[in-house]
Amino acid sequence: RGSSLPGLKKRGHNYGSRSWIQIDPNGNSKIVELDKFTVMRRCSLPSRDLRLLDPLVIHPSTILGRENAIVVSLEQIRCIITADEVLLKNSLDHSVMQFSADLCKRLETSKDQYDDLPFEFKALELALELTCMSLDAQVKELELEIYPVVDELATSISTLNLERVRKFKGHLLALTQRVQKVCDEIEHLMNDDGDMAEMYLSEKKERHDNLNNVDLSEDIDEALDHHFKVPSKSAPVSPEATLPGSKRFQRAFSNVSSIKAFSTSGEENIDQLEMLLEAYFIVIDNTLHKLLSLKEYIEDTEDLISINLGSVQNQLIKFELLLTAATFVATVFAVVTAVFGMNFEDPVFDNPTAFYWVLIVTGVFCGVLGTGFLIYFRHKKVVP
């Protein structure tokens, strides 16, 4: 009973643990080991959102705004952004290492400079920037490879060139789908004010802290009111007894004013986030137009090749028809020769010049027929 099977794995406390890179608002980073359930409780996220961050599964690019976090899955950059930290999937991929290093550098630099952009938007901006730069670099690299191959195919149609273009078209289609997904995701966020409002994690945290402070002060005031409460109803009411009520009224009025001010600033910040998203939407849309132009260039080359092949096929059909006409003319002579070569008696054979007249008539008929074929094929366009 006490022995364990060697082929089975025990489910321990660290089951499902992952290595994460934790980055705080000051630009300090460290590697932490967090399991799935710890991340769910820490960031208040459902399990389906964490599936988007699995590096072993390919998911389309997604940006999700939640109550206490922003889930970012853009190409190789997969992270969770909160108001206090960024949890980035630890990986040796160049994009992940560059994101971690650049984010720490920007956060350290922004300490000495005035920057009204919240912490979560700085991380989101860097993720969008690196993703757009990576996709644009891949598009430029694909352009350098495709254009020479397509131009060579236009001049020399061969099986090897056709196979190379077919492979590049597959790469082009896959890259277009990835760029289109990023473009659609940014556009979806720009069109939904509610999703953009959910991404203001720092302001929501500040409001939550203010409300907690207000509740704490109200509890203190209630305790003081209960302590200094007058036991007798007939006792005269002093001016000091009415002071807590007036303070409570002033505090409630200030809370309402602060809530109005927060809502007004939130509306302004939505415009700020929309401008941020719009800037990278223009960049990714330009990259998408490059891919569409490249696709149109390939399609135009294919149309040119189809026209050239159609022209060659028309010439072959014309040659085939001419060969058929020549065969028909030769067959007419062969028929005449076969008829006169038969062993039967006929008065025509008694006249020595009759056979020459037959040859002359047959030659004229075949010449007229061949000339008619040539004139017809010269002025007639054969379409396959």
Sequence and secondary structure as in RCSB ss.txt:
>XXXX:A:sequence
RGSSLPGLKKRGHNYGSRSWIQIDPNGNSKIVELDKFTVMRRCSLPSRDLRLLDPLVIHPSTILGRENAIVVSLE
QIRCIITADEVLLKNSLDHSVMQFSADLCKRLETSKDQYDDLPFEFKALELALELTCMSLDAQVKELELEIYPVV
DELATSISTLNLERVRKFKGHLLALTQRVQKVCDEIEHLMNDDGDMAEMYLSEKKERHDNLNNVDLSEDIDEALD
HHFKVPSKSAPVSPEATLPGSKRFQRAFSNVSSIKAFSTSGEENIDQLEMLLEAYFIVIDNTLHKLLSLKEYIED
TEDLISINLGSVQNQLIKFELLLTAATFVATVFAVVTAVFGMNFEDPVFDNPTAFYWVLIVTGVFCGVLGTGFLI
YFRHKKVVP
>XXXX:A:secstr
     TT     TTTTEEEEEEE TTS EEEEEEEHHHHHHHHT  HHHHHTT TTS    EEEE SS EEEEET
TEEEEE SS EEEE    HHHHHHHHHHHHHHHHTTSS   S HHHHHHHHHHHHHHHHHHHHHHHHHHHHHHHH
HHHHHS  HHHHHHHHHHHHHHHHHHHHHHHHHHHHHHHHH HHHHHHT HHHHHHHHHHHHHHHHHHHHHHHHH
HHT  S TTS   GGGGHHHHHHHHHHHHHHHHHHHHHHHHHHHHHHHHHHHHHHHHHHHHHHHHHHHHHHHHHH
HHHHHHHHHHHHHHHHHHHHHHHHHHHHHHHHHHHHHHHHTS    GGGGSTTHHHHHHHHHHHHHHHHHHHHHH
HHHH     
